[in-house]
Amino acid sequence: MTAWLDHFLFGLYPYICLAVFFIGSWIRFDRDQYTWKSDSSQLLRRGSLRWGSNLFHIGVLFLFFGHTVGMLTPHFMYEAFISAGDKQLMAIVSGGIAGLLAFIGVSLLLHRRLTDARIRATSKTSDILLLWLLWVQLALGLATLPLSAQHLDGSVMMQLAGWAQSIVTFQSNAVGLLAGVSWVFKLHMALGMTVFLIFPFTRLVHVWSGFGTLAYIARPYQLVRARRLNVPTGQNQPR
């Protein structure tokens, strides 16, 4: 049973989540562009939104790019100037700080959405479930830090990175690379993949719009000219 579950969660589930992530996002953008937004509740009440939102976004963005680079960069590309153990220690320290910031931020956002009557009344069920999911995911991420600190030789990091690289390169040995990895890491990974699975059906789709901001900044200036009105002779001209 455990072997079958591992094969499904870490051999098949990643591809299901990624397929739904990309195809679902494309379909939603193509068919329901009016729902493509973050549904901000800032107009209802700012309160702790600024602190919660800023801490969460700063922490999560660092974690996302840190995980992406750290997990998908082959060992031979950095072994000449940093060891696997040193890389894991750097990931523990930087990831711990970013994870703590994101956890505090999502806790503030969740408390605000649950305790403010006006915001609670306008919240969708998916909004609350998403915040709970992110809260648990960040808590699990922080829970992996003590376990990682017990393996400063980089062995655990190498296993997880090997699994991620095998998945994106469609290797058949991905599941076997996780042998002996703690259930805390596995639960954290499975929940992280679930975030990609539900991504197209939640307000998370506004993340895609963030990439469009770069193109917006680099776009050429728009030329706006006043339109002249053709007023018949003898009538009063507009002042």
Secondary structure, DSSP 8 states (H G I E B T S, - for coil): -HHHHHHIIIIIHHHHHHHHHHHHHHHHHHH-GGG-S----TTT--TTHHHHHHHHHHHHHHHHHHHHHHHHS-GGGTTTTS-HHHHHHHHHHHHHHHHHHHHHHHHHHHHHHHH-HHHHHH--HHHHHHHHHHHHHHHHHHHHHHHHHT-TTSHHHHHHHHHHHHHHTT-TTTGGGGTT--HHHHHHHHHHHHHHHHGGGSGGGHHHHHHHHHHHHHS-------------TTS----
